[in-house]
């Protein structure tokens, strides 16, 4: 296996996961337009950042155990899909990247022996 392909297989799920966490964090910015007090705005902002924090925690787990991370990301995608199936754009925008990152982590796990050779 080519070294550039090895790097691509290793880094692509990690970079995509960080980009996805940033994307989820953008949704937290809407609390600043609600006209809340400073304390309530900060609290609402932190609450809206919980999904991005969960994605980053799963990324930390996946960085060490790729197959566990792959399964967790796919499970999160399925969970979101079952809860939000009435909103196809939301499902495509949230579950799609979760499935992609999960599949890439599973591929990384399966190709680990070849990558270390």
Order of alpha helices (4+ residues) and beta strands (2+ residues): alpha-alpha-alpha-alpha-alpha-alpha
